[in-house]
Amino acid sequence: MSRAVVVTGASSGIGRAAALHLDARGFHVFASVRREPDATSLRGEASPRLRTLILDVTDAASLAAAAKEVGAAVGDAGLAGVVANAGIGVGGPIEFVPLDELRSVLEVNAVGVVATLQAFAPLVRRARGRMVVVSSSSGRLSAPFAGPYAASKFAVEALCDALRIELRPFGIHVALIEPGDVESLIWDKTQRYADELEARMPEDGKRYYGDLIPRVRERLEKSSRSASSPEGCARAIEHALAARRPKTRYLVGVDARIQAALARWLPDRWRDALLDRLLRSGKGPL
């Protein structure tokens, strides 16, 4: 089986777009989802080549079973690539974010990435394939009320920087995809999470941050309306997998480039003042 790739988190958004895009370009795609209805929906839009996996990246047994299934299918040819995309969004003021929620976003978005890459690494080595990790522009710039999510993406950036150098002698390339706001069901999930977090927030939290909560909700709503198509990320993922000279990082979207520029060029205090001002106006990045 030639040009076989695994794509995690393919139920919606970037993962789904990437799975369908790669399938349309002749890749043999193994697309992971959490629920069977999502698998059925995905197969309904793809060619007969695409195969779905029911996979939880935080469950070691689930990952082992998926790797065994893929290994049996690809045999000695191995994997041309693995795309670690599965992720969740968690936010809120650091002072009051529930620690279990912080652990959850780190477990899925950072530990889950490592677990995925470890599970499929032997198959990638067989083909001297590539590893592509979907990070975020938030992995370069942390914004108020988005600290837990940004922390998980900063961790991903650090892990992949190390991994890229570690795998370099073996001819295995590691690339990061760093999108800004992208159309996905994650926006609806994030809004629901914000509702739950606000309901559970102690009185001190409501007193200190209550006036900013409507601003954050307004920003989330604007972001969901102005988010770019996940197709841009899908094309970047294809390039990272197939190009003769792939990049190490792919910034996708104007907002991602702006955030990267702010992180790189503005002194901390200037950047802090700007983000604070934008947050209070309801226009700032989250």
Secondary structure, DSSP 4 states (H G I P E B T S, - for coil): --SEEEES-TTSHHHHHHHHHHHHTT-EEEEEESSHHHHHHHHHHS-TT-EEEE--TT-HHHHHHHHHHHHHHHGGG--SEEEE-------S-TTT--HHHHHHHHIIIIIHHHHHHHHHHHHHHHHT-EEEEE--GGGT---TT-HHHHHHHHHHHHHHHHHHHHHGGGT-EEEEEEESSB-STHHHHHHHHHHHHHHH--HHHHHHHTTTHHHHHHHHHHHHHHPBPTHHHHHHHHHHHH-SS--SEEEESHHHHHHHHHHHHS-HHHHHHHHHHHHHHT-S--
